[in-house]
Amino acid sequence: MAGSGLRVTVLKDSGDDRGGSFPVPDWCFEGGFTVRDAHLSTLLPGHIRGNHFHVARHEVLLVMSADRWSLHWDNGIGTPIEVQIFNGTSAVVIQVPPHSSHAIRNDGSLPLHIAGLTDGPYDPTAPDAYLRPVAQSLISFPRLEAGP
């Protein structure tokens, strides 16, 4: 994976009357990135996925959106949190190196669709995901009053 920090690329839509089509550039997989695990997820409005970093695995995230969302990240312990906001229909590829905490927050009113690819297999006994929050929830929960 090229570079030492998180890399964000908005993909160009090459679709037609049938809908959008967003080719992922070859350079996303250079440097020996071999897909060893993949997962698909949705992210409902107001929710966050991520707020963690990996030590051993590189990750490529593909995000398709028709509304507003934001990407939050750092480039390791002690580095500033960065934020990039996206509006409207888009497809974005995010290259996440080890030690970069990352989170995707759905700031809109429609679900986001996310595909995650990693260069190491997922092992539920050693998941290689460590909490370091970089985004805060938009959802506020009502405070419970103390009982009588």
PyMOL commands that set and color helices and strands:
alter all, ss='L'
color gray80, all
select helices_A, chain A and resi 26-29
alter helices_A, ss='H'
color red, helices_A
select strands_A, chain A and resi 7-10+37-43+48-53+59-66+69-73+82-86+89-96+102-106+112-118+130-131
alter strands_A, ss='S'
color yellow, strands_A
deselect
rebuild
show_as cartoon
